[in-house]
Amino acid sequence: MNAHDRTWRLLNAPVVPTLLRLAAPNLGEAGARVAFIAADAVFVGWLGTDALAGVSLAFPIFLVIQMASASGIGAGVASAIARALGGGRQRDASLLAAQSVMLALALGIATTAPMLAAGPAIYRAMGATGIALDAAVSYSAVIFGGIAAVWLMNTLANVVRGTGVMTVPAAAVVIGEAVHLGLSPALILGLGPFPRLGVVGAGLAVIGCYVAGTLVLLAWLLGGRGLVRLAPEGFAPRRRLLADILKVGGPAGLGILQWQIATVAATGLIAGFGSAALAGYGAATRLELLQMPLSFALGTAVITLVATATGAGDHGRAARVARAGTLVATLIGCLFGLVATLLPAGWIGMFSHDPAVVAEGAAYLQAVGWSYPLLGIGLGLTFAAQGTGRALGPFLAGTARLVVIAGGGWIVATLGSGFTGMALAIAGGTAVYAGWMAAVRRVSG
C-alpha cells in the first residue's frame, strides 16, 4: 500500500473500526512489556535476595526512561510524522524520521553519562550496601551503558506508528522480548556455551532485547516498505522539525515523570499507615497498572488518527476520533471500576491471604473505584491533545493531579484521617486531572 492509499484510509475509513484495528496489535505489545517486567524480576531472583534487592533499585529508573522514550518523546515523534503525512508533506515526514533518530541517540548519550557517573552514589543514598550495592552498580552500568538502544528502538517504533502501521512495532517488541526470555537464563546462570554473568548477564539480556527490536524496525524502514525513509540528508539538524517533535514530546516526557513522582509520594505517605496498608495498596494498584497498558495501547492509535486528520486540516474527523477514543478509554476505566467496586476483596485475595492486607486493600479499591472511568476520560483526552500537537494542557493537568495527591495526602496524614482518606485524595487527584482535560477540550474546541 502506497503513502497516498494508507493516508486516505486513515482519513476516510470509519472511525471506530479503524481505531480498534490500529489499537489491536498494541495489546500484544502491552502483554510483551508486562512479561518483560515480570520475567526480569524472576530471573534475577534466582541469584538471591541481595541481587534482587540491588537490581530493584536500578530497574525503576530504567522503567522511567523506557516510558519517557516510548510514551513521552515517542508521542511527539508519532504525532509530528502523522501530521506531516496527513498534510501531504511526505518529505517532511522522512526528515522527521531522521531527526527523531538523531534526537534518540543524543538523549541516549545524555542519559548514559550521568547515570554511569552518579549511579553508585544514588544507590548508596537509597540505602544499598554490600552485595546489594555491588549488584545495583553492576546491573546499572550495563543497562545505562546501552540505554541508547532503548531510546532508539522506542523512537523508531513511533516513527512507524506515525505512518499508521502498528503491527511492525508490536512485532519488534514481541521479538525483542523473545530474545530477552532466551538470553536472560543463559547469561545469568551460564547455560550452554554462555559464561555465568549473574546480574551483568541480566543487564546484557535487557539491552539485547532492545537491540533486536531496533534491528527489526531498521530492516522495515531501510527495506523501503514504510511510508518514510531514513535518507542521509535528513541527519543534518533542522530546528523547525526538532521543535515540532519536542512541542509534544517534551511535555509528554515530563508528564511521565510527574506520574512517577505522584506514585512515589503516595507510597511514602501510605507507608505511614502501617505495613498492612502498604501491602494492601501495592496489591490494589496492580489493578490500575493493568488499566494503563490497555489505555496506552488505544492511545497510540488515537494519536496517529488525530494527528493525520489534523495535518490534513480535517478537524471534524479529528474531533470524532477524539470522542471515540475517549469513549473507549472510559469504557476500559468502567470495567476496572466495576472490579474495584464489586470484587475488591477477591482482587486483593489473589496477592495476599492476610486478613488485614485484604481488608485495607479492599477499602482502598472501594474508595478509588469510582475514579477509574475518570482516569479513562483524562487519558483519552490527553492522547487526542497530543495528536493535535498540543501537550501543554495534559502537562498542566498532570501537575494539578500531582499537587492534589501530594498536598491532599499530606493534609490527610497530618489530620489523621486514615488510609481511606488517603485513597480519596488519590481519587480526587484523578478527578482533577480528568476535569482539567475536559475543560481544555471545551476551550480548544
C-alpha positions in Angstrom: 0.0 0.0 0.0 1.5 3.4 -1.0 1.6 6.5 1.1 -1.5 8.0 -0.5 -3.6 4.9 -0.1 -2.7 4.4 3.6 -3.2 8.0 4.4 -6.5 8.0 2.6 -7.7 5.1 4.7 -6.7 6.9 7.9 -8.6 9.9 6.8 -11.7 8.3 5.4 -12.3 4.8 6.8 -15.0 4.5 9.5 -13.6 5.9 12.8 -14.4 3.2 15.4 -13.4 0.2 13.3 -10.2 1.9 12.2 -9.3 2.9 15.8 -9.8 -0.6 17.1 -7.9 -2.1 14.2 -4.9 0.1 14.9 -5.1 -0.5 18.6 -5.4 -4.3 18.4 -1.7 -5.1 17.7 -0.7 -2.8 20.6 -2.4 -5.2 23.0 0.2 -7.9 22.2 2.9 -5.3 22.6 1.5 -4.3 26.1 1.5 -8.0 27.0 5.1 -8.4 26.0 6.1 -5.4 28.1 4.3 -6.8 31.1 6.1 -10.1 30.6 9.4 -8.3 30.3 8.9 -6.6 33.7 7.8 -9.8 35.4 10.4 -12.1 33.8 13.3 -9.9 34.7 12.4 -10.0 38.4 12.0 -13.8 38.3 15.4 -14.4 36.5 17.3 -12.1 38.8 15.6 -13.7 41.8 17.4 -16.9 41.0 20.6 -15.1 42.2 19.3 -14.5 45.7 17.9 -11.7 47.8 20.8 -9.4 47.6 21.0 -9.5 43.8 17.2 -8.9 43.5 17.4 -6.0 46.0 20.2 -4.3 44.1 18.5 -4.7 40.7 15.3 -3.5 42.2 17.0 -0.1 42.9 18.1 0.4 39.3 15.2 -1.1 37.4 12.6 1.6 38.3 14.9 4.3 37.0 15.3 2.3 33.8 11.5 2.0 33.5 11.1 5.8 33.8 13.4 6.2 30.8 11.7 3.4 29.0 8.3 5.1 29.5 9.6 8.6 28.7 11.1 7.3 25.4 8.1 5.2 24.4 5.1 7.4 25.5 6.8 10.7 26.1 9.2 11.7 23.3 7.7 8.8 21.3 4.3 10.5 21.3 5.9 13.6 19.9 7.6 11.6 17.1 4.4 9.8 16.1 2.3 13.0 16.3 4.7 15.0 14.1 5.1 12.4 11.5 1.4 11.6 11.2 0.6 15.4 10.9 3.1 15.7 8.2 1.7 12.7 6.2 -1.9 14.0 6.8 -0.9 17.3 5.3 0.8 15.7 2.3 4.3 16.6 3.4 6.0 13.3 2.5 9.5 14.8 2.5 9.0 16.4 5.9 7.8 13.1 7.3 11.0 11.4 6.2 13.1 14.2 7.5 11.3 14.0 10.8 12.2 10.3 11.0 15.9 11.1 10.6 15.6 13.9 13.1 14.0 11.5 15.5 16.9 9.1 15.3 19.4 11.9 15.9 17.3 13.0 19.0 17.2 9.4 20.3 20.9 9.0 20.1 21.5 12.4 21.7 19.1 11.5 24.6 20.8 8.1 24.9 24.2 9.8 25.5 22.7 12.4 27.8 21.1 9.6 29.9 24.2 7.3 29.9 26.8 9.8 31.2 25.1 11.0 34.4 23.9 7.5 35.4 27.3 6.0 34.9 28.9 8.8 36.9 26.3 9.2 39.7 24.8 5.7 39.8 26.8 4.3 42.7 26.1 7.5 44.8 22.4 7.3 44.0 22.2 3.6 45.1 24.1 4.3 48.3 21.8 7.2 49.1 18.8 4.8 48.6 20.2 2.5 51.3 22.1 -0.1 49.3 25.2 -1.6 50.9 27.5 -4.6 50.5 26.5 -7.2 47.9 23.2 -5.4 47.1 25.1 -2.2 46.2 27.6 -4.2 44.1 24.7 -5.8 42.2 23.0 -2.4 41.7 26.1 -0.8 40.3 27.0 -3.7 38.0 23.5 -4.0 36.6 23.2 -0.3 36.3 26.5 0.0 34.4 25.2 -2.4 31.7 21.7 -1.1 31.2 22.6 2.5 31.3 25.7 1.9 29.2 23.4 0.6 26.5 20.4 2.8 27.1 20.8 4.4 23.7 19.3 1.2 22.3 16.2 1.8 24.4 15.8 5.3 23.1 16.5 4.2 19.5 14.0 1.3 19.5 11.2 3.2 21.1 11.8 6.2 18.8 11.8 4.0 15.6 8.7 2.2 16.8 6.9 5.6 17.0 8.2 6.6 13.6 6.5 3.6 12.2 3.3 4.2 14.3 3.2 7.7 12.9 2.7 6.2 9.4 -0.4 4.3 10.6 1.4 0.9 10.9 1.0 -0.7 14.3 1.8 -4.4 13.6 5.5 -3.8 12.9 6.3 -2.0 16.2 4.3 -4.6 18.0 6.2 -7.4 16.3 9.5 -5.7 17.2 8.6 -5.6 20.8 7.5 -9.2 20.9 10.6 -10.4 19.1 12.7 -8.4 21.5 11.0 -10.0 24.5 11.6 -13.4 23.0 15.4 -12.5 22.8 15.2 -11.4 26.4 13.5 -14.6 27.6 16.1 -16.7 25.8 19.2 -14.7 26.8 18.4 -14.0 30.4 18.6 -17.5 31.9 21.6 -18.4 29.6 23.6 -15.3 30.6 22.6 -15.2 34.2 23.2 -18.8 35.0 25.8 -19.7 32.4 23.8 -22.2 30.4 25.2 -23.9 27.3 28.1 -22.1 25.8 27.5 -18.9 27.8 29.5 -17.9 30.8 27.8 -17.3 34.2 27.5 -13.5 34.4 24.9 -13.0 37.1 23.4 -9.5 37.2 25.6 -8.4 34.4 24.0 -11.1 32.2 20.6 -9.8 33.2 21.5 -6.4 32.1 23.0 -7.6 28.8 19.8 -9.6 28.1 17.8 -6.4 28.6 19.9 -4.4 26.1 19.8 -7.4 23.7 16.0 -7.2 23.8 16.1 -3.6 22.6 18.9 -4.1 20.1 16.8 -6.9 18.5 13.8 -4.7 18.3 15.8 -1.9 16.8 17.2 -4.2 14.1 13.6 -5.3 13.2 12.4 -1.7 12.8 15.5 -0.6 10.9 15.0 -3.5 8.5 11.5 -2.4 7.9 12.4 1.3 7.3 15.5 0.7 5.3 13.8 -2.0 3.2 11.6 0.5 1.6 8.3 -0.9 2.9 7.5 2.1 5.1 6.0 5.4 4.2 9.1 7.3 5.3 12.8 6.6 4.6 15.9 7.3 6.5 17.9 9.3 4.0 21.4 10.7 4.7 20.3 14.2 4.0 17.9 14.0 6.9 20.6 13.8 9.5 21.6 17.4 9.5 19.9 19.2 12.5 16.8 21.1 11.5 15.4 23.3 14.2 11.9 23.6 12.9 11.4 19.8 12.7 13.0 19.1 16.1 10.7 21.8 17.6 7.7 20.0 16.1 8.7 16.8 17.8 9.6 18.4 21.2 6.5 20.6 21.5 4.6 17.3 22.2 7.4 15.0 23.3 8.9 17.4 25.8 5.7 17.9 27.9 4.7 14.3 27.4 8.0 13.1 28.7 7.8 15.4 31.8 4.3 14.1 32.3 5.6 10.6 32.6 8.0 11.8 35.3 5.0 13.5 37.1 3.1 10.3 37.3 6.1 8.5 38.8 6.6 11.3 41.4 2.9 11.1 42.4 3.3 7.3 42.8 6.4 7.7 45.0 4.7 10.4 47.1 1.6 8.4 47.6 3.6 5.3 48.5 5.7 7.2 51.0 2.6 8.7 52.7 0.7 5.4 52.8 3.8 3.7 54.4 2.9 5.8 57.5 -0.3 3.9 57.9 1.5 0.6 58.6 2.7 -2.5 56.7 -0.8 -3.9 56.1 -1.9 -0.7 54.5 1.2 -0.5 52.3 0.8 -4.1 51.2 -2.9 -3.6 50.5 -2.1 -0.5 48.5 0.6 -2.4 46.5 -1.9 -5.2 45.6 -4.7 -2.8 44.8 -2.7 -0.6 42.5 -1.9 -3.6 40.3 -5.4 -3.2 39.0 -4.7 0.4 37.8 -1.4 -0.9 36.4 -3.4 -3.2 34.1 -5.7 -0.3 33.0 -2.7 1.8 32.0 -1.2 -0.5 29.3 -4.7 -1.1 27.8 -5.3 2.6 27.7 -1.9 3.3 26.1 -2.5 0.6 23.5 -5.5 2.6 22.5 -3.7 5.9 22.9 -1.1 5.3 20.2 -3.9 4.7 17.7 -5.7 7.8 18.8 -2.6 9.9 18.4 -1.9 8.7 14.9 -5.5 9.1 13.7 -6.0 12.6 15.3 -2.6 13.8 14.0 -3.2 12.6 10.5 -6.6 14.3 10.4 -5.2 17.5 11.9 -2.4 17.6 9.4 -5.0 17.2 6.6 -7.0 20.1 8.1 -9.9 17.8 8.7 -10.7 19.0 12.2 -14.1 17.4 12.2 -12.7 13.9 11.8 -10.0 14.7 14.4 -12.8 15.6 16.8 -14.8 12.4 16.0 -11.7 10.3 16.6 -11.1 12.1 19.9 -14.6 11.4 21.1 -14.4 7.8 20.0 -11.1 7.3 21.7 -12.2 8.9 24.9 -15.3 6.8 24.9 -13.4 3.6 24.6 -10.8 4.7 27.2 -13.7 5.5 29.5 -15.3 2.1 29.0 -12.0 0.5 29.8 -12.0 2.5 33.0 -15.6 1.4 33.8 -14.5 -2.2 33.5 -11.8 -1.8 36.1 -14.0 0.4 38.2 -16.6 -2.4 38.4 -13.9 -4.8 39.5 -12.7 -2.4 42.2 -16.2 -1.7 43.4 -17.8 -5.1 43.3 -14.9 -7.5 43.8 -12.3 -5.7 45.9 -11.6 -8.5 48.3 -11.4 -11.1 45.5 -8.8 -9.0 43.7 -6.6 -8.4 46.8 -7.0 -12.1 47.7 -5.1 -13.1 44.6 -2.0 -11.5 46.1 -2.4 -12.0 49.9 -4.3 -14.1 52.3 -3.5 -11.9 55.3 -7.0 -10.6 56.5 -5.5 -7.2 57.4 -4.0 -6.8 54.0 -7.2 -7.9 52.3 -9.3 -5.5 54.4 -7.0 -2.5 53.8 -6.7 -3.2 50.0 -10.4 -3.7 49.6 -11.2 -0.5 51.4 -8.7 1.4 49.1 -10.3 -0.1 46.0 -13.8 0.8 47.1 -12.7 4.4 47.8 -11.0 4.9 44.4 -13.0 2.6 42.1 -15.3 5.5 41.0 -12.3 7.4 39.7 -11.1 4.7 37.2 -13.6 5.8 34.5 -12.4 9.4 35.1 -8.9 8.3 34.5 -10.0 6.8 31.2 -11.6 10.2 30.3 -8.4 12.1 31.2 -6.2 9.7 29.3 -8.4 9.7 26.2 -8.4 13.5 26.0 -4.6 13.5 26.6 -4.0 11.3 23.6 -6.2 13.4 21.4 -4.5 16.6 22.5 -1.1 15.1 21.8 -2.3 14.2 18.3 -3.2 17.8 17.6 0.2 18.9 18.7 -0.9 20.5 21.9 0.7 18.9 25.0 0.8 21.8 27.5 -2.8 21.1 28.7 -2.1 17.5 29.6 1.1 18.5 31.4 -0.7 21.1 33.5 -3.5 18.6 34.2 -0.8 16.2 35.4 0.7 18.9 37.6 -2.6 19.5 39.2 -3.1 15.8 39.8 0.4 15.7 41.5 -0.4 18.7 43.7 -3.7 17.2 44.8 -2.2 13.7 45.6 0.9 15.0 47.4 -0.7 18.0 49.0 -4.0 16.4 49.8 -2.3 13.2 51.0 0.0 15.2 53.3 -3.0 17.0 54.8 -4.8 13.7 55.3 -1.8 12.2 57.0 -1.4 15.3 59.2 -5.0 15.3 60.3 -5.0 11.6 60.9 -7.9 10.9 58.5 -6.6 7.3 57.9 -5.9 5.2 54.9 -9.3 5.7 53.3 -8.8 9.4 53.4 -5.5 9.0 51.6 -7.3 6.9 49.0 -9.9 9.6 48.5 -7.0 12.2 48.0 -5.6 9.9 45.2 -9.1 9.6 43.6 -9.5 13.3 43.9 -6.3 13.9 42.0 -7.6 11.7 39.2 -10.9 13.7 39.2 -9.0 17.0 38.9 -6.9 15.6 36.1 -10.0 14.5 34.1 -11.8 17.7 34.8 -8.9 19.8 33.7 -8.6 17.9 30.4 -12.3 18.2 29.8 -12.1 22.0 30.4 -9.1 22.2 28.0 -11.1 20.3 25.4 -14.0 22.7 25.6 -11.8 25.7 25.4 -9.9 24.4 22.4 -13.0 23.0 20.7 
